[in-house]
Amino acid sequence: MNDRKPGAIAEKILGKIKDEGIRPEASWKFALRKTLLWTGIALAGGFAAISLSLIIFSLFSIDQDIFGFAPKRLFSPAVFRSLPLLWIGSLLAFVTLAVFEYRETGHGYRHRPLFVALTTFLIVFGVGSILHLLRVGEQSDMALRKAIPRYDQSVRPREEFWSHPEEGFAMGTISEVTSSGFLMNTPGRNGLIIRVGEDTLIRPSAKVSKDSEVRVIGDQERDGSIDAEEILPAMPPRLRDGEKGRETHDNRPPPTRHPEKAEEDRESED
């Protein structure tokens, strides 16, 4: 019973410390550990935000208005194949690392892991979106392409996305303009027939003329041709001063059914 008294317990603890030679840690070691933990959290969160900005840039490099695609286009296999899995994996890894490091801090025990994970992701999402607006993702992508040749070969979401005529996504150079549309040379096929109808939307920045580079969204027919729904320029215009990548219904130009006539009109205007 005497062993349970506060004095006896204290003596027992002190005796154990003396017998085992336990010495108190210096305060600077605790401060260093705390600093390293929070530095690791900041670095993990920063790299996660950069990864997110690269993901956003990769998606918008496919098209500035990719989230304005019709559901059957947005959720097509071509979109999923073009996802930057490298940066998605990097984002998840750094967010997980930040969560585990936070759990090691003096505040980690106060919150549930799910709450910490959701809060971390929201912070990363906000910072990553700001970095995208500051073009950090674009600059990082360009730097990686210059520094690592294999990166340019392995991470090509834009080229991958627009290289599937069988799924209605094609990009190439117009080789001939016809009365019903035009022929286009793509990386995988020459002379791809593109049919242009009254309902085909031709963006003003897209030139339907010989040697012009364009992108086409449509449906592939049994003969391999594409019934075009929309014709876009090869490189989407950068959004500046509130410009929209996709024209609204009010300011769209009238659809062009006969590209040859449209080309003649442009030449006469010049």
C-alpha positions as CSV (number, residue, x, y, z in Angstrom):
1,M,0.0,0.0,0.0
2,N,2.9,2.4,0.8
3,D,4.1,2.0,-2.8
4,R,1.0,3.7,-4.0
5,K,1.6,6.9,-2.0
6,P,2.7,9.9,-4.2
7,G,6.0,10.2,-2.3
8,A,6.8,6.5,-2.8
9,I,6.0,6.7,-6.5
10,A,8.2,9.7,-7.0
11,E,11.1,8.0,-5.2
12,K,10.6,4.9,-7.3
13,I,10.8,7.0,-10.5
14,L,13.8,8.9,-9.4
15,G,15.5,5.7,-8.4
16,K,14.9,4.2,-11.8
17,I,16.3,7.4,-13.5
18,K,19.4,7.2,-11.3
19,D,19.9,3.5,-11.8
20,E,19.6,3.6,-15.7
21,G,21.5,6.9,-16.0
22,I,18.6,8.7,-17.8
23,R,19.4,12.3,-18.5
24,P,16.9,15.0,-19.6
25,E,17.1,16.0,-23.3
26,A,18.4,19.5,-24.0
27,S,15.7,22.0,-24.9
28,W,17.4,22.8,-28.2
29,K,16.8,19.2,-29.4
30,F,13.1,19.6,-28.8
31,A,13.1,22.9,-30.7
32,L,15.1,21.4,-33.5
33,R,12.7,18.5,-33.8
34,K,9.8,20.8,-33.9
35,T,11.4,23.0,-36.5
36,L,12.2,20.0,-38.7
37,L,8.7,18.7,-38.4
38,W,7.0,21.9,-39.5
39,T,9.6,22.5,-42.2
40,G,8.8,19.0,-43.5
41,I,5.1,19.8,-43.4
42,A,5.6,23.1,-45.3
43,L,7.8,21.4,-48.0
44,A,5.4,18.5,-48.4
45,G,2.5,20.9,-48.7
46,G,4.4,23.1,-51.1
47,F,5.4,20.2,-53.4
48,A,1.8,18.9,-53.3
49,A,0.6,22.4,-54.4
50,I,3.1,22.4,-57.3
51,S,1.9,19.0,-58.3
52,L,-1.7,20.2,-58.3
53,S,-0.7,23.2,-60.5
54,L,1.0,20.8,-62.9
55,I,-2.2,18.7,-63.0
56,I,-4.3,21.7,-63.7
57,F,-1.9,22.9,-66.4
58,S,-1.9,19.5,-68.1
59,L,-5.7,19.4,-68.2
60,F,-6.0,22.9,-69.6
61,S,-3.3,22.3,-72.1
62,I,-5.7,19.8,-73.8
63,D,-8.2,22.6,-74.1
64,Q,-8.8,25.7,-72.2
65,D,-12.5,24.8,-71.9
66,I,-12.1,21.1,-71.3
67,F,-14.6,21.1,-68.4
68,G,-17.1,22.7,-70.9
69,F,-17.1,19.5,-73.0
70,A,-20.2,17.5,-73.3
71,P,-20.3,14.7,-70.7
72,K,-19.8,12.0,-73.3
73,R,-16.5,13.8,-74.3
74,L,-15.4,14.8,-70.8
75,F,-15.8,11.3,-69.5
76,S,-14.4,9.5,-72.6
77,P,-11.5,7.1,-72.4
78,A,-9.3,9.6,-74.2
79,V,-9.6,12.0,-71.2
80,F,-8.7,9.3,-68.7
81,R,-5.8,8.2,-70.7
82,S,-4.5,11.7,-70.8
83,L,-4.6,12.2,-67.0
84,P,-1.1,13.1,-65.7
85,L,-0.8,10.1,-63.4
86,L,2.8,11.1,-62.4
87,W,1.6,14.3,-60.9
88,I,-1.6,12.8,-59.4
89,G,0.5,10.2,-57.6
90,S,2.9,12.9,-56.5
91,L,0.0,15.0,-55.1
92,L,-1.4,12.1,-53.1
93,A,2.1,11.1,-51.8
94,F,3.0,14.6,-50.6
95,V,-0.5,15.2,-49.0
96,T,-0.1,11.9,-47.2
97,L,3.4,12.8,-46.0
98,A,2.2,16.2,-44.8
99,V,-0.7,14.5,-42.8
100,F,1.6,12.0,-41.2
101,E,4.2,14.7,-40.3
102,Y,1.4,16.8,-38.7
103,R,0.3,13.9,-36.7
104,E,3.8,13.8,-35.1
105,T,3.5,17.4,-33.9
106,G,2.2,18.5,-30.5
107,H,-1.1,19.4,-32.1
108,G,-1.6,16.2,-34.1
109,Y,-3.4,14.2,-31.4
110,R,-6.1,16.8,-31.1
111,H,-7.7,16.1,-34.5
112,R,-8.8,13.0,-36.3
113,P,-6.8,11.8,-39.3
114,L,-9.7,12.3,-41.7
115,F,-10.1,16.0,-40.5
116,V,-6.4,16.6,-40.9
117,A,-6.4,15.0,-44.4
118,L,-9.4,17.0,-45.6
119,T,-8.0,20.3,-44.2
120,T,-4.6,19.6,-45.8
121,F,-6.2,18.9,-49.1
122,L,-8.2,22.1,-49.0
123,I,-5.2,24.1,-48.2
124,V,-3.2,22.4,-51.0
125,F,-6.1,23.0,-53.5
126,G,-6.2,26.7,-52.7
127,V,-2.5,27.2,-52.9
128,G,-2.2,25.0,-56.0
129,S,-4.9,27.0,-57.8
130,I,-3.1,30.2,-57.0
131,L,0.1,28.8,-58.3
132,H,-1.7,27.8,-61.5
133,L,-2.9,31.4,-62.0
134,L,0.7,32.5,-61.5
135,R,1.7,30.0,-64.2
136,V,3.9,28.1,-61.9
137,G,2.7,24.8,-63.3
138,E,3.4,25.9,-66.9
139,Q,6.9,27.2,-66.0
140,S,7.6,24.0,-64.1
141,D,6.4,21.8,-67.0
142,M,8.6,23.8,-69.5
143,A,11.7,23.5,-67.2
144,L,11.2,19.8,-66.8
145,R,10.8,19.3,-70.6
146,K,14.1,21.1,-71.1
147,A,16.0,19.4,-68.3
148,I,14.7,15.8,-68.7
149,P,14.2,14.6,-72.3
150,R,12.4,11.5,-71.2
151,Y,9.8,13.6,-69.3
152,D,8.8,15.2,-72.6
153,Q,8.3,11.7,-74.1
154,S,6.4,10.3,-71.2
155,V,4.2,13.2,-70.2
156,R,2.3,14.3,-73.3
157,P,-1.4,14.6,-72.3
158,R,-2.2,17.0,-75.2
159,E,-0.8,14.8,-77.9
160,E,-2.3,11.7,-76.4
161,F,-5.7,13.2,-76.2
162,W,-5.9,14.5,-79.8
163,S,-4.5,11.3,-81.4
164,H,-7.7,9.2,-81.3
165,P,-9.9,9.9,-84.4
166,E,-11.8,6.7,-83.6
167,E,-13.0,8.4,-80.4
168,G,-13.8,11.7,-82.1
169,F,-10.6,13.6,-81.2
170,A,-8.2,14.5,-84.0
171,M,-5.4,17.1,-84.6
172,G,-3.4,17.7,-87.7
173,T,-2.8,19.8,-90.8
174,I,-5.4,20.5,-93.5
175,S,-4.1,19.1,-96.8
176,E,-7.1,19.9,-99.0
177,V,-10.3,21.8,-98.7
178,T,-13.4,20.3,-100.3
179,S,-17.0,21.3,-100.8
180,S,-18.1,19.0,-97.9
181,G,-15.2,19.6,-95.5
182,F,-11.5,19.0,-95.8
183,L,-8.8,16.3,-95.7
184,M,-6.4,16.4,-92.7
185,N,-3.0,14.8,-92.2
186,T,-2.6,13.5,-88.6
187,P,0.5,11.9,-86.9
188,G,-1.1,8.5,-87.5
189,R,-2.9,8.9,-90.8
190,N,-2.8,11.0,-93.9
191,G,-6.0,12.1,-95.7
192,L,-8.4,11.8,-92.8
193,I,-11.8,13.0,-94.2
194,I,-13.5,15.6,-92.0
195,R,-17.1,16.4,-92.9
196,V,-18.3,19.9,-92.1
197,G,-22.1,20.5,-91.8
198,E,-24.5,23.3,-91.0
199,D,-24.3,22.5,-87.3
200,T,-20.5,22.4,-87.1
201,L,-19.1,25.1,-84.9
202,I,-15.9,26.7,-86.3
203,R,-14.2,28.9,-83.8
204,P,-13.1,32.3,-85.2
205,S,-9.4,31.5,-84.4
206,A,-9.6,28.3,-86.4
207,K,-8.7,28.7,-90.1
208,V,-10.2,26.2,-92.4
209,S,-7.7,26.5,-95.2
210,K,-4.9,24.5,-96.7
211,D,-1.8,24.0,-94.5
212,S,-3.7,25.3,-91.4
213,E,-3.3,23.2,-88.2
214,V,-6.6,22.5,-86.5
215,R,-8.2,20.2,-83.9
216,V,-11.5,18.4,-84.6
217,I,-14.2,17.1,-82.2
218,G,-16.8,14.8,-83.7
219,D,-18.0,11.3,-84.4
220,Q,-16.2,8.8,-86.6
221,E,-18.3,7.2,-89.3
222,R,-18.0,3.6,-90.5
223,D,-15.9,4.7,-93.5
224,G,-13.3,6.2,-91.0
225,S,-14.3,9.9,-91.7
226,I,-15.2,12.3,-88.9
227,D,-18.5,14.1,-88.8
228,A,-17.2,17.3,-87.2
229,E,-19.1,18.9,-84.3
230,E,-16.5,21.6,-83.6
231,I,-13.3,22.8,-85.3
232,L,-10.7,24.5,-83.1
233,P,-7.3,26.0,-83.6
234,A,-4.3,23.7,-83.1
235,M,-3.1,25.7,-80.1
236,P,-5.8,27.1,-77.8
237,P,-5.6,30.8,-77.2
238,R,-4.4,31.8,-73.8
239,L,-7.1,33.4,-71.7
240,R,-6.4,37.1,-71.3
241,D,-8.4,40.0,-69.9
242,G,-11.5,37.8,-69.3
243,E,-11.5,36.3,-72.8
244,K,-13.3,33.0,-73.1
245,G,-11.8,30.0,-74.8
246,R,-15.2,28.9,-76.1
247,E,-17.6,31.4,-77.7
248,T,-21.0,31.9,-76.2
249,H,-24.2,31.3,-78.1
250,D,-24.6,35.1,-78.6
251,N,-21.2,35.8,-80.1
252,R,-20.6,32.7,-82.1
253,P,-20.0,33.3,-85.8
254,P,-22.4,31.5,-88.2
255,P,-21.4,27.9,-88.8
256,T,-19.6,27.4,-92.1
257,R,-20.9,24.6,-94.3
258,H,-18.6,25.2,-97.3
259,P,-15.0,25.9,-96.1
260,E,-13.9,26.7,-99.7
261,K,-16.4,29.7,-99.8
262,A,-15.2,30.8,-96.3
263,E,-11.6,30.7,-97.5
264,E,-12.5,32.8,-100.6
265,D,-14.2,35.3,-98.3
266,R,-11.1,35.6,-96.1
267,E,-8.9,36.2,-99.2
268,S,-11.2,38.9,-100.6
269,E,-11.3,40.6,-97.2
270,D,-7.4,40.6,-97.2
